[in-house]
Amino acid sequence: MLENKVYIFDNLLSPITQDYIENIVYNKLSYYPSNNNPDPNDPHQKQYFNLSDKLYDPPQMVHSLIDTYYNIDSPWNTLPFSMSIPLQSYFNFKFSYTLLRSKVNIKHLQHSHLQKSFGSPHVDFEPPLPNLWVLLYYVNDSDGDTIIFNETYDSLPYHQNFSIQESITPKKGRSIFFPANIYHSANFPTVNVNRIVINNVMQINPL
């Protein structure tokens, strides 16, 4: 069975597949701006008070590959399966999965003095469903770490401070696989031109 933890895989995909995905993301997809600024009226925002001097949420560019809630199906909807299928080889049991959402996120270069800032903690599907997992895939080498917090969606009412579990640097071909109820946030590049990830949300079903 899957352990309730964060898995990090380098080179989950072959170099050929990594290059193929990078080429599609750079040359074939169209993007729209998405505003990440949190709603100041959201009662959850009060939970971030210990991070208030670190949070910064600039807009990002997005291409939705699959979204079952909004009934979105991109012509490139097979792209996320090239990332999720190899997961089977890393675990000692078989499972099927339902891909609920997959999207490409592009964050652009920000001012260097914001290097220690990061986006608001969030979960990618609210409320998280049972057996729901997130697979993040880094398309390119960049700065702008993914911050994984110790707090989970279930524990939020009992925590008023967020604490960092680990910080993961973007690297082409690297993947992070973790339960969807874990709070996390994305930093943005202050050295590289852009930071590109593919975010997949899937429901795992053991066979």
URPEMO-V766131 format. One record per residue. N is the residue number from 1. RES is the residue in one letter. PHI is phi in radians with two decimals (NA if undefined). PSI is psi as a letter, one per 30 degrees, with the letter a starting at -180 (999 if undefined). OMEGA is omega in whole degrees, 0 to 359 (none if undefined). Layout:
N_RES_PHI_PSI_OMEGA ; N_RES_PHI_PSI_OMEGA
This chain:
1_M_NA_l_176 ; 2_L_-1.29_k_175 ; 3_E_-1.44_l_181 ; 4_N_-1.43_i_184 ; 5_K_-2.68_l_179 ; 6_V_-1.68_k_176 ; 7_Y_-1.77_k_176 ; 8_I_-2.12_k_180 ; 9_F_-2.10_k_169 ; 10_D_-1.74_k_179 ; 11_N_1.08_h_171 ; 12_L_-1.04_e_179 ; 13_L_-1.89_l_178 ; 14_S_-1.18_l_178 ; 15_P_-0.98_e_179 ; 16_I_-1.13_e_179 ; 17_T_-1.18_e_177 ; 18_Q_-1.02_e_180 ; 19_D_-1.16_e_179 ; 20_Y_-1.08_e_180 ; 21_I_-1.10_e_180 ; 22_E_-1.06_e_179 ; 23_N_-1.10_e_179 ; 24_I_-1.09_e_183 ; 25_V_-1.10_e_182 ; 26_Y_-1.41_e_193 ; 27_N_-2.05_f_188 ; 28_K_-2.02_f_188 ; 29_L_-1.67_k_171 ; 30_S_-1.79_l_187 ; 31_Y_-2.29_l_175 ; 32_Y_-2.25_l_180 ; 33_P_-1.30_k_178 ; 34_S_-2.24_k_182 ; 35_N_-1.49_k_182 ; 36_N_-1.63_f_185 ; 37_N_-1.05_k_182 ; 38_P_-1.17_l_178 ; 39_D_-1.26_j_182 ; 40_P_-1.14_f_179 ; 41_N_-1.56_f_179 ; 42_D_-1.20_k_182 ; 43_P_-1.07_f_179 ; 44_H_-1.18_f_183 ; 45_Q_-1.06_f_180 ; 46_K_-1.12_f_180 ; 47_Q_-1.27_f_185 ; 48_Y_-1.65_g_192 ; 49_F_-1.04_f_180 ; 50_N_-1.34_f_180 ; 51_L_-1.97_g_191 ; 52_S_-1.00_f_181 ; 53_D_-1.48_f_182 ; 54_K_-1.94_f_189 ; 55_L_-1.46_k_176 ; 56_Y_-2.65_k_187 ; 57_D_-2.18_i_177 ; 58_P_-1.26_l_177 ; 59_P_-1.08_l_175 ; 60_Q_-2.25_l_175 ; 61_M_-1.75_k_188 ; 62_V_-2.36_k_165 ; 63_H_-2.22_j_179 ; 64_S_-1.47_k_178 ; 65_L_-1.54_e_179 ; 66_I_-2.53_k_172 ; 67_D_-2.62_j_184 ; 68_T_-1.23_f_181 ; 69_Y_-1.23_e_181 ; 70_Y_-1.68_g_178 ; 71_N_1.01_h_179 ; 72_I_-1.72_k_180 ; 73_D_-2.48_j_182 ; 74_S_-1.25_l_172 ; 75_P_-1.01_f_179 ; 76_W_-1.80_h_185 ; 77_N_-1.22_f_176 ; 78_T_-1.43_f_184 ; 79_L_-1.01_e_181 ; 80_P_-1.11_f_181 ; 81_F_-1.23_f_176 ; 82_S_-1.19_f_178 ; 83_M_-1.65_e_187 ; 84_S_-1.45_e_182 ; 85_I_-1.07_e_180 ; 86_P_-1.10_f_178 ; 87_L_-0.99_e_182 ; 88_Q_-0.95_e_185 ; 89_S_-1.25_f_183 ; 90_Y_-1.70_f_182 ; 91_F_-2.19_l_186 ; 92_N_-1.59_g_173 ; 93_F_-2.52_l_182 ; 94_K_-1.62_k_177 ; 95_F_-2.56_l_170 ; 96_S_-1.88_l_181 ; 97_Y_-2.63_l_174 ; 98_T_-2.03_k_180 ; 99_L_-1.48_j_183 ; 100_L_-1.53_e_181 ; 101_R_-2.74_k_173 ; 102_S_-2.57_k_180 ; 103_K_-2.63_l_176 ; 104_V_-1.70_k_178 ; 105_N_-2.02_k_177 ; 106_I_-2.07_j_174 ; 107_K_-1.85_k_184 ; 108_H_-1.76_l_182 ; 109_L_-0.93_k_178 ; 110_Q_-2.10_l_182 ; 111_H_-1.07_k_185 ; 112_S_-1.11_f_182 ; 113_H_-1.24_f_178 ; 114_L_-1.69_g_187 ; 115_Q_-1.00_e_182 ; 116_K_-1.67_g_178 ; 117_S_-1.61_l_176 ; 118_F_-2.72_l_183 ; 119_G_-1.26_l_180 ; 120_S_-1.11_k_174 ; 121_P_-1.02_k_182 ; 122_H_-2.76_l_166 ; 123_V_-1.96_l_188 ; 124_D_-1.48_f_180 ; 125_F_-2.60_j_188 ; 126_E_-2.21_k_354 ; 127_P_-1.34_l_180 ; 128_P_-1.08_k_177 ; 129_L_-1.46_l_176 ; 130_P_-1.05_k_177 ; 131_N_1.04_h_180 ; 132_L_-1.65_k_183 ; 133_W_-2.28_l_177 ; 134_V_-2.00_k_173 ; 135_L_-2.06_j_176 ; 136_L_-1.72_k_179 ; 137_Y_-2.15_k_179 ; 138_Y_-1.55_k_183 ; 139_V_-1.38_e_185 ; 140_N_-2.42_l_171 ; 141_D_-1.24_k_181 ; 142_S_-2.86_l_165 ; 143_D_-1.78_l_185 ; 144_G_1.74_i_186 ; 145_D_-1.13_l_165 ; 146_T_-1.55_k_181 ; 147_I_-1.72_k_176 ; 148_I_-1.79_k_181 ; 149_F_-1.71_l_176 ; 150_N_-1.32_f_186 ; 151_E_-1.40_k_178 ; 152_T_-2.11_l_181 ; 153_Y_-1.02_e_181 ; 154_D_-1.17_e_184 ; 155_S_-1.57_f_187 ; 156_L_-0.92_e_182 ; 157_P_-1.07_f_184 ; 158_Y_-1.82_g_180 ; 159_H_-2.21_k_174 ; 160_Q_-1.98_f_177 ; 161_N_-2.08_k_173 ; 162_F_-1.72_k_180 ; 163_S_-2.21_k_185 ; 164_I_-1.45_k_175 ; 165_Q_-1.47_e_176 ; 166_E_-2.80_l_181 ; 167_S_-2.16_k_189 ; 168_I_-2.05_k_184 ; 169_T_-1.48_k_177 ; 170_P_-1.07_k_178 ; 171_K_-2.55_k_182 ; 172_K_-0.92_k_180 ; 173_G_1.58_f_179 ; 174_R_-1.40_k_178 ; 175_S_-2.27_k_173 ; 176_I_-2.11_k_182 ; 177_F_-2.23_j_185 ; 178_F_-2.68_l_179 ; 179_P_-1.04_k_187 ; 180_A_-1.26_f_179 ; 181_N_-1.57_g_179 ; 182_I_-1.48_k_177 ; 183_Y_-1.25_k_179 ; 184_H_-2.64_l_175 ; 185_S_-2.63_l_181 ; 186_A_-1.96_k_170 ; 187_N_-1.43_a_180 ; 188_F_-2.29_l_184 ; 189_P_-1.29_k_172 ; 190_T_-2.09_g_178 ; 191_V_-2.14_e_182 ; 192_N_-1.48_l_183 ; 193_V_-1.14_e_179 ; 194_N_-2.67_l_178 ; 195_R_-2.26_k_187 ; 196_I_-2.15_k_176 ; 197_V_-2.26_l_169 ; 198_I_-1.92_k_185 ; 199_N_-1.83_j_180 ; 200_N_-2.03_k_175 ; 201_V_-2.04_k_187 ; 202_M_-2.39_k_176 ; 203_Q_-1.76_k_184 ; 204_I_-1.59_k_180 ; 205_N_-2.24_j_178 ; 206_P_-1.05_k_180 ; 207_L_-1.63_999_none
